[in-house]
């Protein structure tokens, strides 16, 4: 196994506000056209919380409150020959207006009810839903 074939660590951030969660439609990357939460790659030496806050600022320009680990998924993207461990962090919106800060990576951002998530969903989000996780019932 070469270093390139080892799994990478992704961090997805479930941001709650007014009974809804923030999701974006991906473009120009694996999962193109699917909906997911703000997030990205965990950088060397970075905590999960630091990564989550950095990615949220970079992608949507908002701040989140206290973060906690929601769930972990094991995600294999067969068609792209990629393997990720995805750490889902959850927290409440704290401040700022949602903006499309990286239009080269996302088409749009919208708030959705957990019971009415858009389709199609990014593979890690599908795995999260299959686990039975619910961001408004599993609060800490």
Residue pairs with C-beta under 8 A, 6 or more apart in sequence:
5 83
6 83
7 83
7 84
7 85
8 41
8 82
8 83
8 84
8 85
9 41
9 42
9 84
9 85
9 86
9 87
10 39
10 40
10 41
10 42
10 75
10 84
10 85
10 86
10 87
10 124
11 39
11 40
11 41
11 42
11 48
11 51
11 52
11 55
11 86
11 87
11 88
11 89
12 36
12 37
12 38
12 39
12 86
12 87
12 88
12 89
12 124
12 125
12 128
13 37
13 38
13 39
13 52
13 55
13 56
13 64
13 67
13 88
13 89
13 90
13 91
14 21
14 37
14 70
14 88
14 89
14 90
14 91
14 135
15 21
15 22
15 37
15 38
15 56
15 62
15 64
15 91
15 92
15 93
16 90
16 91
16 92
16 93
16 135
16 136
17 92
17 93
17 111
18 111
19 113
19 136
20 111
20 112
20 113
20 114
21 37
21 111
21 112
21 114
21 117
21 135
22 37
22 38
22 60
22 93
22 98
22 109
22 110
22 111
22 112
23 35
23 36
23 37
23 109
23 110
23 111
23 112
23 117
23 118
24 35
24 36
24 37
24 38
24 59
24 60
24 106
24 107
24 108
24 109
24 110
25 33
25 34
25 35
25 106
25 107
25 108
25 118
26 32
26 33
26 34
26 35
26 36
26 105
26 106
26 107
26 122
27 33
27 104
27 105
27 106
27 107
28 104
28 105
29 105
30 77
30 80
30 82
31 77
31 122
31 123
33 120
34 120
34 121
34 122
34 123
34 125
35 117
35 118
35 119
35 120
35 121
35 122
35 125
36 121
36 122
36 124
36 125
37 88
37 125
38 55
38 56
38 59
38 60
38 109
39 52
39 55
39 59
39 86
40 51
40 55
40 58
40 59
41 51
42 48
42 51
42 87
43 51
46 54
48 67
48 69
48 87
48 89
49 67
49 89
52 64
52 67
52 89
52 91
53 63
53 64
53 67
56 62
56 63
56 64
57 63
58 101
58 102
59 101
59 102
59 105
59 106
59 109
60 96
60 98
60 99
60 100
60 101
60 109
61 96
61 97
61 98
61 99
61 101
62 93
62 94
62 95
62 96
62 97
62 98
63 93
63 94
63 95
63 96
64 91
64 92
64 93
64 94
65 91
65 92
65 93
65 94
66 91
66 92
67 89
67 90
67 91
68 89
68 90
68 91
68 140
69 87
69 88
69 89
69 90
70 88
70 89
70 90
70 128
70 133
70 135
70 138
71 88
71 128
71 131
71 133
72 85
72 86
72 87
72 88
73 85
73 86
73 88
73 124
73 127
73 128
73 131
74 85
74 127
75 83
75 84
75 85
75 86
75 123
75 124
75 127
76 82
76 83
77 83
77 84
77 123
84 124
86 124
86 127
86 128
88 124
88 128
88 133
90 135
90 139
98 109
98 111
99 109
100 106
100 108
100 109
110 118
112 118
114 134
114 135
114 136
117 125
117 129
121 129
